[in-house]
Amino acid sequence: MSVATRPQFVFDNSYVRELHGLYEPWQAATATSPRLLALNEALAHELGLDVEALQAPDGVAVLVGNATPEGASPVAQAYAGHQFGGFSPRLGDGRALLVGEVLDAHGRRRDLHLKGSGRTPFSRGGDGKAAVGPMLREYVIGEAMHALGIPTTRALAVVATGDLIERETMLPGAVLARIASSHLRVGTFQYAATHDDHDTLVRRLADHAIARHHPRALDAGNPYLALFEHVVEAQASLVARWMLVGFIHGVMNTDNMTISGETIDYGPCAFMDVFDPDTVFSSIDHGGRYAYGNQPVIAQWNLARLAETLLPLFDAERDAAIAAATDVLRSFTARYQAHWTAGMRAKLGLIGDARSAATAEQDDGADLLIDDLLTLLRAQAVDFTSFFRALSTSLRGDDAPLRTLVAEPAALDGWSARWRARLSAAGRRPQATAAVMDRVNPIYIPRNHLVEAALVAATDGDMAPFRQLLDVLAQPFDERPGLDAYAAPAPPSAARYRTFCGT
């Protein structure tokens, strides 16, 4: 490897150094003919990496797992998890590797992680591989979430392996190089608690999580209880942000919930088109456990599982520990509701932005207006994303886009009159309010039919639709000419859309 083409990763692998027992040292499988499909140049610059070096053969070899960069310490991470409510004590990275922790250009610590890099000790009979389509799905959805301002893991690159993998058909294989604040999960704590008789591993893991993600917990009288409270707050905020843009994760198992509060593992995820809390896209979610409207409840359930692992650290007396954990856990509902309500008020122009809304006083009238709107959207099967942009357009004097979205405009007229009256009473000028609304209501989201079309084309070797979709989603709030197809509601056929895990 020549110096001129060597990617300059700076590693400091605290997970491996501090958490023996929660990983297995491992190496990726060799890709026979790696080819770079997509490189996130903006993220590479954030990490202080040389883009040209990453694009060179030696750089691609690192991104696909064929070469281990200096200072890396690749491991398969161990974790457990509740999957659709059933507990599995040993899951782990069945097709992934933590290459190491990269210190970026600003000194921030980020995991470099490979997904689809072959079998590991945690593969449980799987082949450890991934197909091009699902890896590009994670890339595009992650970048869309980032542009929307939602905490998320991000793709650094997708590399085709040159190998075919067997799913329903033979598909071209790929490896995703992913960047995350960490890969600490609720399931990581569950694994530690299950495999540690004396709580020493759980304590080490909790100390690691505090230092890495929630250092303010150290100032609390009970740092471990404070850690739990920080995670509860992070997840309440995160799930509210999902709900505000109609995002459905699709597989909210405890091994897919991070301690950092980042969205992780974009498997059968999708964005809701027509507003309906019962919306499910995942082909394996037969009972709707992870439906759009269930996501806050499931998040709280997952956090209860985290609390169970931390009880010995909360208090030596079990009843006292349970009481302390319960108080924090119960706060999730109010925390989530505050974030959700603040976000909805911002979407309706009732406040300046979501940040100021977080400190807004209780406004029962605004809350009733929100509730009545959601009832109307569901009853009339209105496209969730399109509605809010059409609403701001109506403030600019054009009601046509809004009225075409509803089957019975008269029902909308009554609600709209109440909404406009509230804006007027608050002294909000229509044009200025419309501009504020457009800063929080995206016009472009990863419409499921567009994502699917881009992935099908990419699987067949045509990356142009994927690149165009990425470009559109990078500026989700800015309307641009010639992109009407990316803003339009989904066609009726999209109602039958199904997503798959890709394993």
C-alpha positions as CSV (number, residue, x, y, z in Angstrom):
1,M,0.0,0.0,0.0
2,S,1.6,3.3,-1.1
3,V,1.6,6.3,1.2
4,A,-0.1,8.3,-1.5
5,T,-3.2,6.2,-1.5
6,R,-3.4,5.2,2.2
7,P,-6.6,6.4,4.0
8,Q,-5.5,8.3,7.1
9,F,-7.7,6.7,9.8
10,V,-6.8,7.7,13.4
11,F,-8.1,4.9,15.7
12,D,-8.5,4.7,19.4
13,N,-10.4,1.5,20.2
14,S,-11.9,2.1,23.7
15,Y,-14.6,-0.6,23.2
16,V,-12.0,-3.3,22.7
17,R,-9.7,-1.9,25.4
18,E,-12.4,-1.6,28.1
19,L,-15.1,-4.2,27.3
20,H,-13.5,-7.7,27.1
21,G,-16.3,-10.2,27.1
22,L,-18.5,-8.2,24.8
23,Y,-16.8,-9.1,21.5
24,E,-14.8,-11.7,19.5
25,P,-11.8,-10.7,17.5
26,W,-12.5,-11.4,13.8
27,Q,-11.7,-10.6,10.2
28,A,-14.0,-9.9,7.3
29,A,-14.4,-12.4,4.5
30,T,-12.5,-11.6,1.3
31,A,-14.5,-10.0,-1.5
32,T,-13.4,-11.4,-4.8
33,S,-13.7,-8.3,-6.9
34,P,-14.6,-5.2,-4.9
35,R,-16.0,-2.1,-6.7
36,L,-17.0,1.1,-5.1
37,L,-20.7,1.9,-5.7
38,A,-21.2,5.0,-3.5
39,L,-18.9,7.1,-1.3
40,N,-20.1,9.7,1.1
41,E,-17.6,12.4,0.4
42,A,-19.0,14.9,2.9
43,L,-18.9,12.4,5.7
44,A,-15.3,11.4,4.7
45,H,-14.3,15.0,5.0
46,E,-15.9,15.1,8.5
47,L,-13.8,12.1,9.4
48,G,-10.6,13.8,8.2
49,L,-10.2,11.2,5.4
50,D,-8.7,11.6,2.0
51,V,-11.5,11.1,-0.5
52,E,-9.1,10.2,-3.4
53,A,-7.4,7.7,-1.1
54,L,-10.7,6.0,-0.2
55,Q,-11.6,5.8,-3.9
56,A,-8.2,4.1,-4.8
57,P,-7.9,0.3,-4.7
58,D,-6.2,0.3,-1.3
59,G,-9.0,2.5,0.1
60,V,-11.8,0.3,-1.3
61,A,-10.0,-2.7,0.2
62,V,-10.4,-1.2,3.6
63,L,-14.0,-0.2,3.0
64,V,-15.0,-3.8,2.0
65,G,-12.9,-5.5,4.7
66,N,-10.2,-7.0,2.4
67,A,-7.5,-4.9,4.3
68,T,-7.2,-3.9,7.9
69,P,-6.0,-0.3,8.3
70,E,-3.2,0.4,10.8
71,G,-4.5,0.9,14.3
72,A,-7.8,-1.0,13.7
73,S,-8.9,-3.8,15.9
74,P,-11.7,-5.6,14.1
75,V,-14.2,-7.4,16.3
76,A,-17.7,-8.9,16.1
77,Q,-19.7,-7.3,18.9
78,A,-21.8,-9.4,21.3
79,Y,-25.4,-8.5,22.2
80,A,-28.7,-10.1,23.1
81,G,-32.1,-8.8,22.4
82,H,-35.9,-9.1,22.4
83,Q,-37.0,-9.7,18.9
84,F,-40.7,-9.2,18.4
85,G,-41.0,-9.7,22.2
86,G,-39.1,-12.9,22.5
87,F,-35.7,-12.9,24.2
88,S,-32.6,-14.3,22.5
89,P,-29.7,-14.3,24.9
90,R,-27.0,-14.4,22.2
91,L,-27.4,-12.5,19.0
92,G,-24.4,-10.3,18.1
93,D,-22.9,-9.1,14.9
94,G,-23.8,-12.0,12.7
95,R,-22.8,-10.3,9.4
96,A,-20.8,-7.3,10.7
97,L,-17.6,-6.1,12.2
98,L,-16.6,-3.1,14.3
99,V,-13.3,-2.2,12.5
100,G,-12.4,0.4,15.2
101,E,-13.2,3.8,16.6
102,V,-12.1,6.7,14.4
103,L,-11.3,10.1,15.8
104,D,-12.6,12.6,13.3
105,A,-11.2,16.0,12.3
106,H,-12.8,17.5,15.5
107,G,-11.7,14.8,17.9
108,R,-15.1,13.1,18.0
109,R,-15.1,9.4,18.4
110,R,-17.0,7.4,15.8
111,D,-17.3,3.7,15.0
112,L,-16.3,2.4,11.6
113,H,-18.4,-0.6,11.1
114,L,-18.8,-3.1,8.2
115,K,-22.1,-4.7,7.4
116,G,-22.3,-7.7,5.1
117,S,-18.7,-8.6,5.7
118,G,-19.2,-12.4,6.2
119,R,-19.8,-15.0,8.9
120,T,-18.8,-14.4,12.5
121,P,-19.1,-16.5,15.7
122,F,-22.6,-14.9,16.0
123,S,-24.0,-15.8,12.6
124,R,-26.3,-18.5,13.8
125,G,-26.3,-20.4,10.5
126,G,-26.5,-17.3,8.3
127,D,-24.1,-16.5,5.5
128,G,-23.0,-13.2,6.9
129,K,-23.5,-11.5,3.6
130,A,-25.6,-8.6,2.3
131,A,-27.1,-7.7,-1.1
132,V,-26.6,-4.4,-2.9
133,G,-30.2,-3.3,-2.6
134,P,-30.5,-3.4,1.3
135,M,-27.1,-1.8,1.8
136,L,-27.9,1.1,-0.6
137,R,-31.3,1.4,1.2
138,E,-29.4,2.0,4.5
139,Y,-27.2,4.5,2.7
140,V,-30.1,6.6,1.2
141,I,-32.4,6.4,4.3
142,G,-29.6,7.3,6.7
143,E,-28.6,10.3,4.6
144,A,-32.3,11.4,4.3
145,M,-32.6,11.2,8.1
146,H,-29.4,13.2,8.6
147,A,-30.7,15.9,6.2
148,L,-34.0,16.0,8.2
149,G,-32.0,16.6,11.4
150,I,-32.8,13.2,12.9
151,P,-29.9,11.5,14.8
152,T,-28.8,8.6,12.8
153,T,-25.9,6.3,11.9
154,R,-24.6,7.2,8.4
155,A,-23.1,5.3,5.5
156,L,-19.5,6.1,4.5
157,A,-19.6,3.8,1.5
158,V,-21.2,0.8,-0.2
159,V,-18.8,-1.5,-2.0
160,A,-20.0,-4.3,-4.3
161,T,-18.1,-7.5,-3.5
162,G,-18.2,-9.1,-6.9
163,D,-19.9,-12.2,-5.3
164,L,-23.4,-13.4,-5.7
165,I,-25.5,-14.2,-2.6
166,E,-28.5,-16.4,-2.3
167,R,-31.8,-14.9,-1.2
168,E,-35.1,-15.6,-3.0
169,T,-32.9,-15.3,-6.1
170,M,-29.2,-14.8,-6.6
171,L,-28.3,-11.2,-5.9
172,P,-25.1,-9.1,-6.2
173,G,-23.4,-8.8,-2.8
174,A,-22.2,-5.6,-1.1
175,V,-20.6,-4.4,2.1
176,L,-21.8,-1.2,3.8
177,A,-19.2,0.9,5.7
178,R,-21.2,2.6,8.5
179,I,-20.3,5.4,10.9
180,A,-22.0,5.7,14.3
181,S,-21.4,7.5,17.6
182,S,-21.2,3.9,18.8
183,H,-23.0,0.6,18.5
184,L,-23.9,0.3,22.1
185,R,-27.4,-1.0,22.2
186,V,-30.0,-2.0,24.8
187,G,-29.2,-5.5,23.7
188,T,-25.5,-4.9,24.6
189,F,-26.6,-4.4,28.2
190,Q,-28.9,-7.4,28.0
191,Y,-26.0,-9.6,26.9
192,A,-23.8,-8.3,29.7
193,A,-26.5,-8.8,32.3
194,T,-27.2,-12.3,31.0
195,H,-23.6,-13.4,31.0
196,D,-22.3,-11.7,34.1
197,D,-23.0,-13.2,37.6
198,H,-21.5,-10.4,39.6
199,D,-22.6,-7.3,37.6
200,T,-19.0,-6.3,36.9
201,L,-19.4,-6.4,33.2
202,V,-22.6,-4.4,33.3
203,R,-20.9,-1.8,35.5
204,R,-17.9,-1.6,33.0
205,L,-20.4,-1.2,30.2
206,A,-22.4,1.5,32.0
207,D,-19.2,3.4,32.8
208,H,-18.1,3.1,29.2
209,A,-21.6,4.4,28.0
210,I,-21.5,7.3,30.4
211,A,-18.0,8.4,29.4
212,R,-18.8,8.0,25.7
213,H,-22.3,9.4,25.4
214,H,-23.7,10.9,28.6
215,P,-20.8,12.4,30.6
216,R,-23.1,14.8,32.5
217,A,-24.4,11.7,34.4
218,L,-21.1,11.7,36.3
219,D,-22.3,14.9,38.1
220,A,-25.4,13.2,39.4
221,G,-25.7,11.7,42.9
222,N,-26.5,8.3,41.2
223,P,-24.6,8.3,37.8
224,Y,-26.2,5.0,36.7
225,L,-29.7,6.2,37.3
226,A,-28.8,9.5,35.5
227,L,-27.4,7.4,32.6
228,F,-30.8,5.7,32.3
229,E,-32.6,9.1,32.4
230,H,-30.4,10.4,29.7
231,V,-31.1,7.4,27.5
232,V,-34.9,7.8,28.2
233,E,-34.7,11.4,27.1
234,A,-32.7,10.7,24.0
235,Q,-35.1,8.0,22.9
236,A,-38.2,10.1,23.6
237,S,-36.8,12.9,21.5
238,L,-35.7,10.5,18.7
239,V,-39.0,8.6,18.4
240,A,-40.9,11.9,18.4
241,R,-38.8,13.0,15.5
242,W,-39.5,9.8,13.6
243,M,-43.2,10.3,14.2
244,L,-43.2,13.9,13.0
245,V,-41.9,12.9,9.5
246,G,-43.9,9.6,9.2
247,F,-40.8,7.3,9.6
248,I,-41.5,3.7,10.5
249,H,-38.4,1.8,11.7
250,G,-40.1,-1.6,11.2
251,V,-38.0,-3.7,13.5
252,M,-37.7,-2.0,16.9
253,N,-36.1,-4.9,18.7
254,T,-34.0,-4.1,21.7
255,D,-30.9,-4.9,19.8
256,N,-31.8,-2.1,17.4
257,M,-32.1,0.7,20.1
258,T,-29.0,2.6,20.7
259,I,-27.8,4.1,24.0
260,S,-26.6,7.2,22.1
261,G,-30.1,8.0,20.7
262,E,-29.1,7.5,17.1
263,T,-31.4,5.6,14.6
264,I,-29.7,2.3,13.7
265,D,-30.3,-0.6,11.3
266,Y,-32.4,0.5,8.4
267,G,-33.8,-2.9,7.5
268,P,-37.6,-3.0,6.7
269,C,-38.0,0.7,7.3
270,A,-40.2,3.0,5.3
271,F,-41.9,6.4,5.3
272,M,-45.7,6.5,5.8
273,D,-47.6,7.9,2.8
274,V,-51.3,8.1,3.8
275,F,-51.7,9.0,7.5
276,D,-52.8,5.9,9.4
277,P,-51.3,4.9,12.9
278,D,-51.8,1.3,12.0
279,T,-49.4,1.5,9.0
280,V,-47.0,-1.4,8.7
281,F,-44.6,-2.1,5.8
282,S,-42.4,-4.9,7.2
283,S,-43.2,-8.4,5.7
284,I,-42.3,-10.1,9.0
285,D,-44.4,-7.8,11.3
286,H,-47.5,-9.9,11.0
287,G,-49.2,-8.5,14.1
288,G,-48.3,-4.9,13.6
289,R,-46.1,-4.8,16.8
290,Y,-43.9,-2.1,15.2
291,A,-46.6,-0.1,13.4
292,Y,-46.2,3.6,13.1
293,G,-48.5,4.4,16.0
294,N,-47.0,1.8,18.3
295,Q,-43.5,3.1,18.1
296,P,-43.6,5.3,21.3
297,V,-45.1,2.5,23.3
298,I,-42.5,0.0,22.0
299,A,-39.7,2.5,22.8
300,Q,-40.8,2.6,26.4
301,W,-41.1,-1.2,26.6
302,N,-37.5,-1.5,25.3
303,L,-36.3,1.0,27.9
304,A,-37.9,-1.1,30.6
305,R,-35.7,-3.9,29.4
306,L,-32.7,-1.6,29.7
307,A,-33.7,-0.7,33.3
308,E,-33.9,-4.4,34.2
309,T,-30.2,-4.8,33.4
310,L,-29.2,-1.7,35.4
311,L,-31.2,-2.4,38.6
312,P,-28.2,-3.7,40.7
313,L,-26.4,-0.4,39.9
314,F,-29.3,1.8,40.8
315,D,-29.5,0.6,44.4
316,A,-28.3,-2.4,46.4
317,E,-31.9,-2.9,47.7
318,R,-33.9,-4.3,44.9
319,D,-37.3,-2.7,45.8
320,A,-35.6,0.7,46.0
321,A,-33.9,0.1,42.6
322,I,-37.2,-0.8,41.0
323,A,-38.9,2.2,42.4
324,A,-36.2,4.5,41.1
325,A,-36.2,2.9,37.7
326,T,-40.0,3.1,37.5
327,D,-40.1,6.8,38.2
328,V,-37.6,7.5,35.4
329,L,-39.3,5.1,33.0
330,R,-42.7,6.6,33.6
331,S,-41.3,10.0,32.6
332,F,-40.9,8.7,29.0
333,T,-44.5,9.4,28.2
334,A,-44.4,13.0,29.3
335,R,-41.0,13.5,27.6
336,Y,-42.2,12.0,24.4
337,Q,-45.4,13.9,24.4
338,A,-43.6,17.2,25.0
339,H,-41.3,16.6,22.0
340,W,-44.2,15.4,19.8
341,T,-46.5,18.3,20.7
342,A,-43.7,20.9,20.2
343,G,-42.9,19.4,16.8
344,M,-46.6,19.4,15.7
345,R,-47.0,23.0,16.8
346,A,-44.0,23.9,14.8
347,K,-45.3,22.0,11.8
348,L,-48.6,24.0,12.0
349,G,-46.8,27.4,12.4
350,L,-48.1,27.8,15.9
351,I,-44.6,28.5,17.3
352,G,-41.3,29.7,15.8
353,D,-39.6,26.3,15.8
354,A,-39.4,23.0,17.7
355,R,-36.6,24.2,20.0
356,S,-38.6,27.1,21.4
357,A,-41.6,24.8,21.5
358,A,-39.9,22.6,24.0
359,T,-40.3,25.3,26.6
360,A,-43.8,26.5,25.5
361,E,-46.5,26.6,28.1
362,Q,-49.4,24.1,28.0
363,D,-51.8,25.1,25.3
364,D,-54.9,22.9,25.4
365,G,-56.5,24.7,22.4
366,A,-53.5,24.0,20.2
367,D,-53.4,20.4,21.4
368,L,-57.1,19.9,20.5
369,L,-56.4,21.4,17.1
370,I,-53.6,18.8,16.6
371,D,-55.8,15.9,17.7
372,D,-58.6,17.0,15.5
373,L,-56.3,17.3,12.5
374,L,-54.9,13.8,12.9
375,T,-58.5,12.5,13.1
376,L,-59.3,14.3,9.9
377,L,-56.1,13.1,8.1
378,R,-56.9,9.5,9.0
379,A,-60.5,9.7,8.1
380,Q,-59.8,11.2,4.7
381,A,-56.7,9.1,3.9
382,V,-54.5,12.2,3.4
383,D,-50.8,12.0,2.4
384,F,-49.0,13.0,5.6
385,T,-46.0,14.8,4.1
386,S,-47.8,16.5,1.3
387,F,-50.5,17.9,3.6
388,F,-48.2,20.2,5.6
389,R,-46.5,21.7,2.6
390,A,-49.9,22.3,1.0
391,L,-51.0,23.9,4.2
392,S,-48.2,26.5,4.1
393,T,-49.0,27.0,0.4
394,S,-52.6,27.8,1.4
395,L,-51.3,30.6,3.7
396,R,-49.7,32.1,0.6
397,G,-53.1,32.3,-1.1
398,D,-53.3,29.1,-3.1
399,D,-55.8,26.6,-1.6
400,A,-55.9,24.3,-4.6
401,P,-53.0,21.9,-3.6
402,L,-54.5,21.5,-0.1
403,R,-58.1,20.8,-1.3
404,T,-57.0,18.2,-3.8
405,L,-55.5,16.1,-1.0
406,V,-58.9,15.6,0.8
407,A,-61.9,13.7,-0.3
408,E,-64.3,16.0,1.6
409,P,-63.0,19.6,1.5
410,A,-65.8,20.8,3.7
411,A,-64.5,18.9,6.7
412,L,-61.1,20.5,6.1
413,D,-62.6,24.0,5.9
414,G,-63.9,23.9,9.4
415,W,-60.5,22.8,10.8
416,S,-58.7,25.3,8.6
417,A,-60.8,28.2,9.9
418,R,-60.0,27.3,13.5
419,W,-56.3,27.1,12.6
420,R,-56.2,30.4,10.8
421,A,-58.1,32.0,13.7
422,R,-55.4,30.9,16.1
423,L,-52.6,32.2,13.9
424,S,-54.4,35.6,13.6
425,A,-55.0,35.8,17.3
426,A,-51.3,35.3,17.9
427,G,-50.5,38.0,15.4
428,R,-48.7,35.7,13.0
429,R,-48.5,37.0,9.5
430,P,-49.4,34.4,6.8
431,Q,-46.3,34.8,4.6
432,A,-43.9,34.7,7.5
433,T,-45.7,31.7,9.1
434,A,-45.6,29.8,5.8
435,A,-41.8,30.3,5.6
436,V,-41.4,29.0,9.2
437,M,-43.5,26.0,8.5
438,D,-41.5,25.2,5.4
439,R,-38.3,25.0,7.5
440,V,-39.7,22.1,9.5
441,N,-42.0,20.3,7.0
442,P,-40.0,18.5,4.3
443,I,-41.2,18.5,0.7
444,Y,-38.9,15.6,-0.2
445,I,-38.8,12.4,1.8
446,P,-37.6,8.9,0.6
447,R,-40.9,8.0,-1.0
448,N,-41.0,4.2,-0.9
449,H,-41.8,3.7,-4.6
450,L,-38.9,6.0,-5.6
451,V,-36.5,4.3,-3.2
452,E,-37.5,0.9,-4.6
453,A,-37.1,2.0,-8.2
454,A,-33.6,3.4,-7.4
455,L,-32.6,0.1,-5.7
456,V,-33.9,-2.1,-8.5
457,A,-31.9,0.0,-11.0
458,A,-28.8,-0.1,-8.9
459,T,-29.1,-3.9,-8.5
460,D,-29.2,-4.1,-12.3
461,G,-26.1,-1.9,-12.5
462,D,-27.6,1.6,-13.1
463,M,-26.6,3.9,-10.2
464,A,-28.0,7.1,-11.8
465,P,-31.5,7.0,-10.1
466,F,-29.8,6.3,-6.8
467,R,-27.5,9.3,-7.1
468,Q,-30.3,11.5,-8.2
469,L,-32.5,10.5,-5.3
470,L,-29.6,11.2,-2.9
471,D,-29.2,14.6,-4.4
472,V,-32.9,15.4,-3.9
473,L,-33.0,14.2,-0.3
474,A,-29.9,16.2,0.7
475,Q,-32.1,19.3,0.7
476,P,-35.5,18.1,1.9
477,F,-37.0,21.5,2.8
478,D,-36.1,23.4,-0.3
479,E,-38.5,23.2,-3.2
480,R,-36.6,23.0,-6.5
481,P,-37.9,23.2,-10.1
482,G,-38.1,19.9,-12.1
483,L,-38.5,17.7,-9.0
484,D,-42.3,17.4,-8.9
485,A,-42.1,13.6,-9.2
486,Y,-40.1,13.5,-5.9
487,A,-42.7,15.6,-4.0
488,A,-45.9,14.0,-5.3
489,P,-47.9,11.6,-3.1
490,A,-47.3,7.9,-3.8
491,P,-49.4,6.2,-6.5
492,P,-52.2,3.9,-5.3
493,S,-50.1,0.8,-6.0
494,A,-47.8,1.9,-3.2
495,A,-50.5,1.0,-0.6
496,R,-49.4,-2.6,-1.1
497,Y,-45.7,-1.8,-0.6
498,R,-43.8,-4.3,1.6
499,T,-40.3,-4.2,3.0
500,F,-37.8,-6.9,3.9
501,C,-34.9,-7.3,6.3
502,G,-32.5,-8.3,3.6
503,T,-30.8,-11.0,5.6
